[in-house]
Every structure is written in structure tokens, then in C-alpha cells.
Amino acid sequence: MIIVETNSCPSGQKSMPLLSELGDDHGGYGVVIDATFRELIDKADKSLGALAVVYDKNPMEASGYAAVMADQTKEKVWLVEYYDEDVDPPVKWEDGIMSIRDKQKNWHPIRACFRYVTQKPWNRFPINSKTIVLNSVISCLAGGRNKMMAARAYDFLNAELDGTGLSVRIPETIRNVTKSEIPLWLDSMGGHAVLKVPYSNAGQGVYTITNKEELKAFMDTDHHYDKFIVQSLVGNASWSSVTRAGKFYHVGTMPNKKNHTFVSDLRMMVAANSDGFRPVAIYARRARKPLLRHLEDNPEITSWEMLGTNLSVKTDDEWTTEAQRLLLMDRKDFNQLGIGIDDLIDAYIQTVLSVIAIDKMSQRLMKEIPEGTEGAPRDEKYPWYNQSMFDFELFEALNPDVALLKEIIH
């Protein structure tokens, strides 16, 4: 098992069967809200405002969180759409406090918010706020929505873990690559690689390159950001990238009746509180086309059709899901993966290590504010506010992308 991506706003609750049909109506939603969210909001007085779930994607899952939150807290919960570039957004921030606008145009302060905002959340959420936000946007910048910083975070944790037998296993990753450098790095990996826009998600901004035509298509595309990631390609054993550490390659699913195997990935969601981590949900996804032994066996099939597993598809400015490629954790679907309990334990350990790495990076990026510092007053109602501030200088040194830096709300 290797880590391909860590996500600070993961999906998967709606795709996870209930562990028990009796008395477990909330499923994984209940685990996240009860174990993690409620522990966070215990320090916020109810008089400071209401609760909310704010989202820009996946309304089914977002509404599930809102319903469970209302059930468990016995409070009214606001469910609010909050999109990038909305000319009249229903959310505003004043003095670090989020407010939600209702249908009557009245504003309501929010003391705690569950954030399911996935597209550039740093341009709508402040890093330091009086409203408690799960997950904080710093987790996105530190690696949960930033593949550039995630690669840094994994390297730092692996250095700490050296000699323990534990490490975050990832494909070979080259960071902060300009567009003009990409062909050089591609050649060094044997002509096969994955190019990534570091701040995209839902399969957007990921390009698998196995030939000159795919490289040309990437180079001819205009990109908003200045820096990219070049990562070794994990494909069939005969056409994966050649790296200093050797090759990673896909074993594939169990063969079907036509003797076809498919690339698949495993999505594992975990939650944490003061007692530690626990698994929440798990599911898998497969690619559209079967994995070819040799690329030239069928030139009409693109590398993305064989390797791309993401289910989210954007059509006419709307997100849809190709649910037919979803593999649920049940007897019918999950057996197709051909993995056992050792693989699941390995996946859980890798997931927890990757989350720890990003959490440590989040802490590095937030430097402590000495008490009494001018312009950073403390407030007894919000004891967590102005305890620390974003270390913009360190972030810029680690992630020198001018376009991204301009988007971040200070």
C-alpha cells in the first residue's frame, strides 16, 4: 500500500455500509460528530452562536453530517452552500466570527462549523477564527488540499521515524517544478510520470503522461498556478516509472470473466480526538478501462482511462458521480479487490501516519503569539483565538507559488 493523496474533506460516509443494522442509524457520521466535532465544540459557549455545516460539493454527504449533528446536539443546524466566486455569498466573516444568512436576509452568528468546502477553501475561510472550524483551513494548506506541502510533510515525518520501521510510503515526488522543467524530469523517469496541479482535487489537475501526445496536451494547456508536482507513475509492471528506489506497480483487481484486471484505489477515512485515531469509513474505486500489459496493445485507450479512479466528473459546471465504478465494503464488491486483513491494517497505518505528518506540518506553520502582542488581543469568550498566527514567511519558503500566496486570506 502506498499513499497517493491525503484529503482534509474526505467523502465516503454515504458509501459505507452500516456496521450494525440495529441501533446504528448514524454510522460513520456519528463517529465523526460524536468523537471529534463534539469534543471541539465543548469549549465554546452555546450563547456564542449556532452550529452549521458549510459545503460546496456533495450535498448528500453534507446534509448527512448536518442531520446527525442536529440529532446528537439537540440543536438547530444550518446547512449552507458556499461556493467560490459567489457574488452574493450566504456566509460572511466579521472579527473572526462566521455568520450565516437565512431566507429572510437575517444574519446568524455561528460558534462552530463543520466545513465541507473543498475548492480553494483558503480564499473563503480565515486561518485564525473565533468560530471553531472542523477541519481548520490550515490543515488544507499544510497538505490536506496541497499536494506540494503534503510531500514536504511526509518527508519530515519519515526523517523523524527513521530507524523505527515505519514510514509514509509514497511515489517518488519532485516538488516546485516549473512548467518548462517538466520534460526534463519526465525523461529522468523513463518517459512515464504523473503531473499534478498541487491544489486541485476530485481528480482535477492530475495528468498521467505515457507518450509525447499526452505531454504536449499538458504543455499546451494554460494553468493558473506557477508550480507543479512530478510524481513517478504507478502503472503496469512493464510501464511504470523507473525511480531510484525501483518501481511501484498495480497488481490490479481479481480478474473478471474476460480475464481483465482493473486499477483500483482504497479510500480510508479516519477520525481523531484526545483518545487517538479510529477508522470511520472505507471504500474502493476502479478505473474505467482494464489494465493493459503493454501500452501499445490498444493505442485507443488512454493512460488516464486505465489509471484514473476518481468518481467525480464535472459536466456543465455541475459535479456528477460515476457510481458504477464504486466498490462498497460488502461481500459482493470488496472481494473483487483481492486484499486481506493485513492489507487493511497496512492501509490504516499508512492513513494515520499521513494524517499525523500533515498535522505536524500544520503545527509548524502556526507560530505562537506571545501574550500582550499588539494587534492580537486575547478574548475570554474565545480562549483559542489569537494564540498563534500563520507563519507566512515559512510557508512561502516551503511553497513558493505566487498565485497560491495571493489567494490566501491573511
Secondary structure, DSSP 4 states (H G I P E B T S, - for coil): -------SS---GGGSPPS-SSS-TTHHHHHIIIIIIHHHHTTS-GGG-EEEEEESS-HHHHHHHHHHHHHHHTS-EEEEE--TT-SS-SEEEETTEEEEE-TTS-EEEEEEEEEE--SSGGGTS-SS-SSEEES-HHHIIIIIS-HHHHHHHHHHHHHHHTTTT-------EEEEE-GGGHHHHHHHTTT-EEEE-TT--TTTTEEEE-SHHHHHHHHTS--SSS-EEEEE--B-TTSSPPBTTB--B---S---TTS----EEEEEEEEEETTEEEEEEEEEEE-SSPPPSSGGG-TTS-HHHHH----EEEETTEEEE-GGGEE-SSHHHHGGG---HHHHHHHHHHHHHHHHHHHHHHHHHEEEPPTT-TT---BTTBTTTTSEEE-HHHHHHH---HHHHHHS--
